[in-house]
Amino acid sequence: MKNPTTNPQHIDSSTILVKKVNVTLGEYSIVNQTLHSLQQIVNEQEDFSHVLLISGQDYPIKSNQYIDDFFKKYKEISFIECLLITENNKYKPYIWRYDRRHYPANRILERKIHTAYKLAYKFITGKEYKIKMIHHLTPYWGSQWWNLSKEVVYYSLKFAKNKKITTFFTTTWCSDEVFFQVLLKN
């Protein structure tokens, strides 16, 4: 990618500018921004084999040529951490990411109503209120950072058009660490 700072009016064809979405740690806005970025890549880049999502702290330790060769060799393979979450395995602590509603900071009224509902439920039943995974999907968890093949990028965007599923994930905590894992493993 070339540095356009020498002439701000000139944007190199390899530069990608994504739609800005306000992102808050732990909220669905991270998934939303990722989906916008994937859609823009599909719309603007004719030929790509993988999309790599890395953090701002990550730094490739191999050359661009090595990375290109690696993904040419594994053109149809995606690399994403997917760990099954069950009541009986070591990933049980991650269940709370989806089985309790988490309302974003800007949805204060919904958050207060839901909190009151949970307290009433616990008072009446003696049990903690929990939510089941939508459509009885199997829950998975993993890192937000991944490398998805072109085919999986298209599949992810198609899956994200299901409003019932995306609405469910808007109230999960750290949905960026469960959304893609759930959609790919189910």
matplotlib code that plots the C-alpha trace (Angstrom):
import matplotlib.pyplot as plt

x = [0.0, 1.4, 1.5, -0.9, 0.3, 2.4, -0.7, -3.9, -6.0, -4.4, -5.7, -3.8, -6.0, -4.6, -5.8, -9.0, -11.1, -13.8, -17.1, -16.5, -18.6, -18.3, -16.7, -16.9, -14.9, -17.0, -19.9, -21.4, -20.1, -16.8, -18.5, -20.5, -17.4, -15.7, -18.7, -18.7, -15.0, -15.5, -18.3, -16.1, -13.3, -15.7, -17.0, -13.7, -11.1, -11.7, -9.0, -8.1, -7.6, -7.8, -8.8, -6.5, -7.8, -5.0, -4.8, -3.0, -0.3, 0.4, 3.4, 4.1, 7.4, 7.6, 8.1, 5.2, 6.4, 6.4, 2.9, 1.7, 3.2, 1.7, -1.8, -1.4, -0.5, -3.6, -5.9, -9.1, -8.3, -9.3, -7.5, -9.6, -9.6, -12.9, -13.2, -16.4, -18.1, -19.9, -20.9, -18.4, -15.2, -12.6, -14.2, -17.3, -16.4, -17.0, -20.7, -21.6, -20.6, -23.9, -26.2, -26.7, -28.0, -25.5, -27.0, -24.7, -24.0, -26.3, -29.3, -29.8, -33.5, -33.4, -30.5, -32.5, -35.7, -33.7, -31.9, -35.3, -36.6, -33.6, -34.0, -37.7, -37.0, -34.4, -36.7, -39.6, -37.7, -34.6, -32.6, -30.4, -32.0, -30.1, -30.6, -30.3, -28.2, -30.4, -31.7, -30.1, -26.7, -23.7, -21.7, -18.0, -15.5, -12.1, -9.8, -11.1, -8.0, -8.3, -7.5, -10.6, -10.6, -12.5, -15.3, -15.7, -15.8, -18.7, -20.4, -20.0, -21.6, -24.5, -24.9, -24.9, -28.0, -30.0, -31.4, -32.6, -29.1, -27.3, -29.9, -29.1, -25.4, -26.0, -26.8, -23.9, -20.7, -17.5, -19.5, -16.4, -15.0, -18.1, -19.9, -17.6, -16.8, -20.5, -21.4, -18.5, -18.7, -22.5]
y = [0.0, 3.4, 6.3, 8.9, 11.6, 13.3, 14.2, 13.8, 14.2, 11.1, 7.8, 4.8, 1.9, -0.3, 2.0, 0.9, 3.5, 1.9, 3.3, 4.6, 3.0, 4.1, 1.0, 0.2, -2.6, -5.7, -4.6, -5.7, -2.5, -4.3, -7.1, -4.4, -2.6, -5.8, -6.7, -3.2, -3.7, -7.2, -5.8, -3.0, -5.4, -7.5, -4.4, -2.9, -5.7, -8.0, -10.5, -11.6, -15.0, -14.1, -11.3, -11.0, -9.3, -8.4, -6.0, -2.7, -4.4, -7.2, -7.0, -9.6, -11.4, -12.8, -11.0, -10.0, -12.6, -15.4, -14.4, -14.3, -17.7, -19.2, -18.1, -19.2, -22.6, -22.6, -20.7, -22.3, -22.7, -20.2, -19.8, -19.0, -20.2, -22.0, -23.5, -25.3, -23.8, -26.4, -26.7, -29.5, -28.2, -25.7, -23.0, -23.0, -19.5, -18.1, -19.0, -15.7, -14.0, -15.1, -16.4, -13.1, -10.0, -7.2, -4.0, -1.4, 1.8, 3.8, 1.6, 2.7, 2.2, -1.4, -2.2, -1.0, -2.8, -6.0, -5.7, -5.3, -8.4, -10.5, -9.5, -10.3, -13.6, -14.6, -13.5, -15.6, -18.7, -18.6, -19.2, -16.8, -15.7, -17.1, -16.9, -19.9, -19.6, -18.5, -21.3, -23.8, -23.1, -24.6, -21.9, -21.4, -18.9, -17.8, -14.9, -11.9, -12.1, -14.4, -15.1, -16.0, -17.3, -15.5, -18.2, -17.8, -14.0, -14.3, -16.8, -14.6, -11.6, -13.8, -15.2, -11.6, -10.8, -12.9, -10.1, -12.5, -13.8, -10.4, -9.0, -11.8, -11.0, -7.3, -8.2, -10.6, -9.6, -9.6, -10.7, -10.3, -13.4, -15.5, -14.3, -15.6, -18.8, -19.6, -18.9, -20.9, -24.0, -24.3]
z = [0.0, -1.0, 1.4, 0.0, 2.5, -0.1, -2.1, -0.1, -3.3, -4.9, -3.6, -4.9, -6.1, -3.5, -0.7, 1.0, 2.8, 4.9, 6.1, 9.7, 12.4, 16.1, 17.7, 21.4, 23.0, 23.6, 21.6, 18.2, 16.6, 16.1, 14.0, 12.2, 11.2, 10.1, 7.9, 6.4, 5.6, 4.1, 1.9, 0.7, -0.1, -2.1, -3.9, -4.7, -5.0, -8.0, -7.1, -3.6, -2.0, 1.7, 4.0, 7.0, 10.1, 12.5, 15.4, 15.3, 17.5, 15.1, 12.9, 10.2, 10.8, 7.3, 4.0, 1.8, -0.8, 1.9, 3.0, -0.7, -1.4, 1.8, 0.8, -2.8, -1.4, 0.9, -1.4, -0.2, 3.5, 6.2, 9.5, 12.4, 16.1, 16.9, 20.4, 21.4, 24.4, 26.6, 30.3, 30.6, 29.0, 29.9, 27.8, 30.0, 31.3, 27.9, 27.9, 29.5, 26.2, 24.6, 27.4, 29.1, 27.3, 27.0, 25.8, 24.3, 26.2, 24.0, 24.8, 28.4, 28.7, 27.2, 29.6, 32.6, 31.6, 31.0, 34.4, 36.1, 34.2, 35.2, 38.9, 38.9, 37.1, 39.7, 42.6, 41.2, 40.0, 42.1, 38.9, 36.9, 33.6, 30.7, 26.9, 24.5, 21.4, 18.5, 16.2, 18.5, 16.9, 18.7, 20.5, 19.7, 20.8, 19.5, 18.6, 16.7, 14.5, 11.6, 7.9, 5.8, 2.3, -0.5, -0.4, 3.4, 3.1, 0.7, 2.9, 6.0, 4.2, 3.1, 6.6, 8.0, 6.0, 8.4, 10.6, 13.3, 13.8, 13.6, 16.0, 18.5, 18.3, 19.0, 22.6, 23.1, 24.9, 22.8, 19.8, 17.6, 19.4, 18.8, 15.6, 12.9, 14.9, 15.3, 11.7, 10.3, 12.6, 12.3]

ax = plt.figure().add_subplot(projection="3d")
ax.plot(x, y, z, "-o")
ax.set_aspect("equal")
plt.show()
